Amino acid sequence: MNRPRFWTVIPFLLLAGATLPGDTRVDGKAIAAGTQGDWLSYGRTYDEQRFSPLDKINAGNVGELGLAWSADVGTGLTQEGTPLAIDGKLYVVTSWSRVKAYDAITGKLLWDYDPKVPGETLAKSWDAFSRGMAAWGDKLYLATFDGRLIALDRATGKPLWSVVTVDQTKMYSITGAPRVVNGLVIIGNAGADMGVRGYVTAYDAQTGKQVWRFYTVPDAPGTNKEAYLKKAEGTWKGDYWKTGGGGTVWDAMAYDPAQDLLYIGVGNGALWNQSLRSPGGGDNLYISSIVAIRAKTGQYVWHFQETPGETWDYTATQHIMLADLTIDGKPRKVLMHAPKNGFFYVIDRVTGQFISGNNYVPVNWAKGLDPKTGRPIENPEARFDKTGKGMFVMPSAQGGHNWEPMAYDPRQKLVFIPGQHSAFPYVPDKNWKPAKIGFNTGIDLSALGGPGGPVPGPDVMAALSGPPGALIAWDPVAQKERWRVRQAGGFNGGLLATASGLLFQGSPTGTFSAFESASGKTLWSFAAQTGVLAAPISFTAGGEQYVAVLAGAGATKPVPEGINGLPNIGRLLVFKLGGKAALPPAPPLQRVAINPPADPQPKELVDRGRYQFMAHCAFCHIAGSAVGPDIRASGALRDARAWNAIVGDGALAKRGMVGWSSVMTPDEIQAVRAYFINEAQAYKALQDKAQPAGARIQ
């Protein structure tokens, strides 16, 4: 990647804050080039390659890697943050947007900061995770789950300024990491699934003053002033703006200093179901697109839409990375992307021109990509929104690749993808109506595992045979895999590649491993006691190379007998060669009894309750795989008034369980209770049959 020449010509652009004497200077030049032993930005460098030049830990000695120290970070929710390593200190953001600073050698806690995100905010997502922070000068920049952007003094953790960057009365949240370019802190937001309008905003790193804002989808026709939004108006139909439109930029960004181009990945439409979102179709710009913006001004430059008129929650918000490749004998400045839709794209990052693409996981929503334009050649049957018929579509809404960061090895010219083989039964919801809170998808989620839903065909069954996860080494020039390792977990951790030919990754099954990047062979593994989804980093301190990762994924609440897994233990793990530290004994899963009322529930009421649950509650409460408690064990099932106080009135709102009386009628709320009584009765009957009386949990 060519380095910008204007660093020496316009030095005042870099002076966004003083730097402590003797400290690494954290500015655009340092982030662009990457300092040898630090990790200064979310993806380490502006190109977001997540490649460490450190090589003291290598294939020959990685077996000697051991735990140097660990620190419990609490919170009880999923940890997805990438740490920053600057001058021998580690800075991490945990769920609930809490920040902690540690001495990187000893693990001593230096300071912590809690922005006190209200518990009610949890209703705006399904978990209160945060993926990272930004650094610039002597400051850190924290984007909180409830929509604030806060500048912290890096030495003390003291807040210096704070701005609210979303309308907090709407269903916005922030889960992604900020980036800082040219002294501007840039942040997006999340909430397209809930029905909001996406944008990114740039703030002055010193003062917090807003400099520009870039919307990704148009407002109502006639109200848009910018030319790119006026152009987008014609790609939408109906009253699209009334449901927000979607297009939130909840994760991926990359930056090319030589071009002064900021690349953002734009999310799904709101609603998912295009026939409800934009009756009559249209490409619906700029959802599911990569958009290039002039970083200094927020001016639109170009876009490439990966899934025109998407209707499957196929976001383009997955990890974006930049590289210089030789293609057909010519040097090309490229952008590489493996979004949810299952295709790997190579795009000219200067012009936005499509270069090549191929599917990296099984897909059936499209038959391929047009070789000239990159536009998908759709399978008409997959357009459930047009046919009105359900279909098992590959990939699922979780995508062939989700938020977990990829990594790139510029020496081997390989991109490593934490992928998954998946499918989902997309069925249009004929009874959909707008909800003020919660998910607005326009999909009948009750078809998932329910009677009368679509049946997976032979192609889906063949693609889903074997483990769901896949660690994929992808050749972006040849557009084919070099190797693929199937993995037991379907949602595996983010990646780190190193100059010594190693690849580090965690798993939801509780291991943190090192692989040989040339072959995928496992060389080392550590039992983390909890799931590890966050991406690791590598850095040096005191002359030694370290690898650090934030762990914490699994059961957040007690679970019934018969459901196995790992507890969620929020913990920072730091490794070095010869490390001798040990984790405390692994805690057992906490168990809870299921003891529902004995009265049988009317089938019609149970069916109504299942529909409401799947539409509004399943993302947080589906049994065995969600952050919310298993409702089958709730004592409120025995008391209709207590149930209504919690579900209807929000008696537990400060713990994240807001009231749903603005969405469901009292009868619908009680129908959900009937559904759970029925589910609990069925589960208890299975457990009673499987266990001898003396072994049952009372």
TIVEX-669938 format. One record per residue (C-alpha): residue in one letter; x, y, z. Coordinates in pm, whole numbers, plus 50000, padded with zeros to 5 digits. Layout:
REM TIVEX-669938
aXYZ/...
//
This chain:
REM TIVEX-669938
m500005000050000/n501455033649901/r501955056950194/p500585092550171/r503015120350089/f501055148050256/w502015137450611/t505115159550588/v503405186450383/i500415192650610/p501545182650960/f498885203451133/l496265177951018/l497845153151256/l497935175351562/a494585165851711/g495945163252063/a499115164952265/t501125133352322/l502665124952655/p506475127652658/g508165094852568/d504905078952452/t504125064952109/r502635092051894/v499125080951801/d498315099351481/g497385092251121/k500925083951014/a501375058851296/i498025042151234/a498585040550857/a502015024350886/g501435005551211/t504005007151488/q505984975351535/g504894965951885/d501584984051939/w497984979151826/l496735014651774/s493395010151597/y490574985051576/g492094966551278/r495644976751381/t496124998151068/y493815018350844/d493774990150589/e492234967850859/q494364937650764/r494784925551124/f498274913651037/s500984916251303/p504614919551188/l505774902951511/d507374868751471/k509024858351799/i506074835051859/n506284810651569/a505384775551460/g508474761551625/n507794775351974/v504054782351988/g503684750552192/e505444769352474/l502814796752473/g501244800352815/l498994823653008/a500924853953132/w497964868253322/s494224871953309/a491694896553444/d487994891653502/v485964919553347/g482514908753466/t479304922053305/g477814887453234/l477174895052867/t479034887252545/q482494901952494/e483374911952137/g485944939652189/t489364942052028/p491884956152278/l494254984752200/a497924981152303/i499875013652342/d503205018052521/g502964987252738/k499344992752837/l496184974752729/y492854992252689/v489684971652658/v485994979452626/t483594953352759/s479874948352725/w477864977252868/s480614999752722/r482844997953029/v486515006152977/k489514991953163/a493234999653136/y495904974553242/d499644972553270/a500354948952981/i503164930453162/t501754925953512/g498004927953449/k497614954853714/l494394974653670/l495365011053612/w491915026453584/d488375018653479/y485475039053352/d481785031053352/p479565053353135/k476535038853316/v474505028053016/p470845024853126/g469674988753151/e466594997252945/t468875001552641/l469204963752618/a465774963352449/k467404980152147/s469474949452064/w469944913852190/d473174920152381/a475064950652508/f478364943052339/s480964967852217/r483614959151960/g486344984152030/m487655019352084/a489815044051894/a492955062752000/w494355096251886/g496925117952057/d496565113352431/k492905103252414/l490715072752375/y487315074252208/l484445053052335/a481135048152156/t478585037052412/f475795012152358/d473195039152424/g474535062152152/r477095085452309/l480615092952188/i482995100152475/a486615112052474/l488685098252762/d492075108852891/r494225078552805/a496385082553118/t493555084853372/g490295073953211/k488755107653294/p486025118353047/l486965149852856/w483925155052637/s480755136452548/v478205140152268/v474975121652195/t475265109351838/v471825093051792/d468215101151867/q467895081952193/t464115081952171/k464415058551871/m465745023051849/y469365032551784/s472325016651955/i476075015951890/t478104983951893/g480944992251652/a484315008251713/p485035044451616/r487895052951379/v489945085051378/v491235100151052/n492535135450992/g491655144851349/l488025134251301/v486355107151509/i483975087651286/i481185065951422/g478125048151285/n475235031651463/a472985001051471/g469254994651474/a468164987451116/d466384956151238/m464354978751466/g463425004351200/v465835033851197/r467695053650929/g471445047950908/y474265073150896/v477875079750995/t479045111351169/a482445128051205/y483355147951517/d486375169751593/a488685148151804/q489635177352029/t486275193352095/g483565168252003/k481995193051760/q480135176651470/v481905182751137/w479785162450893/r477095135850875/f476495111450589/y473125094150556/t473065060450381/v469415059850270/p467135088250157/d464495105350364/a461055112850217/p461125124049853/g461615161349817/t463385165350153/n466835153050045/k469335180249953/e472395159649861/a472655147549501/y473505111749599/l470345109649813/k468185124849541/k469525098149307/a468695071449565/e465065083049595/g464245067349259/t465405033149378/w462775031449653/k459005026749632/g456095034549861/d456395051550200/y459795036150273/w460915064350504/k458145056650752/t459945024650861/g463335041850867/g464815025150562/g467655009250756/g471175009750616/t472945013950949/v476755013550954/w477184991951261/d480684978351210/a483014979150909/m485105009050808/a488505012350640/y490535042250522/d493015049150240/p495085080250331/a496515083549980/q493015087749837/d491465103250151/l488685077750105/l486755063350395/y484995030850311/i481865021450503/g479804989750495/v476064996550490/g473554973750657/n470224957850569/g466964974450484/a464274981450739/l462134960450712/w463944929250592/n460934920150376/q461264942550072/s457624938949968/l456694957050290/r459674980550298/s459574991749933/p456444978349762/g457274974049396/g460944966349452/g463904987549347/d467574985449436/n467005005849754/l470285025049755/y472505024549952/i471614994350164/s473904964150142/s476584985249975/i480184995750014/v480255033749997/a483375054949957/i483285089150123/r485785117750118/a486955115850478/k487625152850531/t484245164550408/g481835135150416/q481265138850040/y479955108749847/v482475094949594/w481275060649476/h479325029949583/f479144993349498/q475914975649592/e476434938749669/t472804928249721/p470434951749536/g467004953649699/e468104928849963/t465364910750155/w467364884750357/d469174907150611/y472264905150390/t474284933850532/a477514947250386/t478714957350732/q481154928450759/h484904934650786/i486364955550502/m490094953050426/l492384970350179/a495414956349996/d497574960749689/l497384930349460/t498704920649118/i495754909548905/d496144899448542/g499704912048557/k498724946948673/p499024962749020/r495604970749163/k494554989449474/v491724968049600/l489064965149865/m488254929549978/h484984919350136/a483194887650250/p479694899950345/k476734880250470/n475454871650122/g478144844850078/f480214860349796/f483794872649824/y484324905549640/v487454922349509/i486734958749414/d488944986649286/r489075009249589/v489865040549386/t486975038149140/g484545013149292/q484824991048983/f484014954249031/i487074932448965/s485994897349065/g483784876849296/n482924841249391/n480954823949664/y483024813349966/v480174793650130/p477184775349977/v474534799349840/n471184793949669/w469694829049668/a471814836749360/k473294815949079/g476434837049058/l477644872248983/d477654890348652/p481354889048553/k481364925248433/t479224943448687/g479254920348989/r475484922549013/p474014890249150/i472164866848916/e469264859949149/n467344827849195/p463724839949153/e462434813649397/a464504829249675/r462474861249644/f459914850749905/d458844887049922/k457634884549560/t456474848349543/g454704849349879/k456094814549943/g458604804550208/m461994790350119/f465104777850294/v467694802650170/m471474799950197/p473144817250369/s470894824950664/a470384859150814/q473504852251019/g475334851850689/g478234832450546/h480354855750757/n479154879251028/w480894905751241/e483914884951343/p486994900951186/m488934883850910/a492734886250875/y495054890150576/d498584877350531/p500254900050271/r503144875650235/q500964846250139/k498344868449975/l495604850050165/v492484862750337/f491324841950634/i487554841350688/p485654829350996/g482764815550791/q479704794050844/h477464771250640/s473904781950715/a470314783950590/f467114800050712/p463384795750636/y462304829650503/v458514832850512/p456664865850457/d454644877150756/k451154883850625/n450074897450964/w452974921251021/k452304954951178/p454824981351290/a456154977851644/k457395007951840/i460104987052005/g461844954551917/f462514938751581/n460644949051269/t461524923151006/g458324915250817/i459384878650839/d457214852150999/l459824839151241/s457344814051382/a458104793451069/l461474785751226/g460964750451355/g457184754251339/p454564733751158/g453744742650800/g457034760350731/p459264754350428/v461224722150408/p464954723050323/g465724707549984/p468554683449898/d470934712049815/v470434727350158/m470744694150338/a473984686250151/a475464720550225/l474594718250594/s475984683250642/g478984683550871/p480014710051124/p478494744551069/g481644765251111/a484444769950860/l487864785950887/i488634794650525/a491914805050363/w490864824350051/d493004834349755/p491534868049648/v493314868249312/a492274833249205/q488924836949387/k489094802349538/e489874786349871/r493394774549950/w492134753550238/r489064750150461/v488714735650810/r485174728050928/q484544737851290/a482034725951548/g480844760551643/g478824779451386/f479834813751511/n483594812351555/g485904839751672/g487704867851494/l491194862951355/l494774874951390/a497514866651137/t501214870951221/a504434873951021/s505564840251158/g502844821950968/l500444817951259/l496714823651277/f494974828451614/q491254823151672/g488824815551954/s485694794451942/p482264793252107/t483214758752238/g485774773752475/t489134770552302/f491644796552190/s493944782051926/a496914788551699/f496864774551346/e499494771551079/s498264797250830/a499674778450532/s497624747150601/g495064752850878/k496784727151100/t496164732751472/l499464738951650/w498354749551999/s495164752952197/f494134767452533/a491034758452733/a489434792252803/q486494779153014/t484144801552815/g483434810152454/v485904832652273/l484414853351988/a486444885551996/a489454889951771/p492934887151928/i495834911451896/s499614908551930/f501954934352079/t505294937952258/a506004949452612/g509274946952801/g510934931252497/e508504901952480/q505754893952232/y502264888952372/v498924877552234/a495764890652400/v492084882952353/l488864892052530/a486864860952621/g483244857552727/a480454839852542/g478024813852665/a475214809852915/t474594842653096/k471784828953314/p471044795653485/v469924768553243/p467784737353288/e469144702253302/g469544688152954/i471004720152810/n474784718552800/g477334744652714/l479744768852875/p479164796953120/n479824832553010/i482974844153193/g484074878853085/r487864877553101/l490914892952936/l493474865852849/v497104875652784/f499694850252664/k503474849152618/l506114822652561/g506794805052891/g503734819953062/k502984801053384/a499754816853508/a496634795753547/l492954802953540/p490904796753852/p488914764153853/a486204764253588/p482794771853740/p479954747953659/l476924758653464/q474294772553696/r471104751953683/v467484761253728/a464424739553776/i461524739353534/n458314734853729/p455374749853536/p451664750453620/a449994717153542/d446934730953362/p446934723252988/q446884753852762/p444484757752467/k446264751252135/e444874782651973/l446234803652259/v449604786052246/d449874791851871/r449074828851912/g451644831152186/r454304814151977/y453784839151696/q454164868651934/f457194853552104/m459024846751778/a458194881351646/h459254901151953/c461084880252212/a463064851852053/f466224871851981/c466824875952355/h465064845752502/i465254816052267/a466174786652487/g469824777152518/s471344803552292/a470364838252409/v471444863552670/g468054865052839/p466844839853097/d465114807552996/i461494818153041/r460364782053081/a461814784153431/s460184817153523/g458124817753839/a455864843453671/l454354815253464/r452384806753778/d451014841753827/a449214860353547/r449464893653729/a453184890353791/w453644880453427/n451794911453307/a453774933753544/i457024921353391/v456144916253025/g453484942952992/d454424970153240/g458234966453247/a458754959153616/l462294947153529/a463074974853279/k466264985753455/r467584950453399/g466824952453028/m463334937153025/v461204966552918/g457424965652902/w455764954952578/s452274969052628/s452864993552340/v453404963952106/m451204935752237/t447674936752376/p446994922352723/d445524891352557/e448644887052341/i450894890752644/q448984863352822/a449134842152506/v452924843452527/r452614831052884/a450434802152765/y453034793552501/f455764791852762/i453674771453002/n453144746752720/e456854746652633/a457844741852996/q455374713253040/a456754695552733/y460344700052843/k459654688453198/a457904657453064/l460994648752860/q463294654153156/d461104633653389/k461144605353137/a464924607153094/q465904609253462/p465194585753751/a463154601954024/g466094605054264/a468144624554009/r465574651153924/i466184687254016/q463474699354248/
//
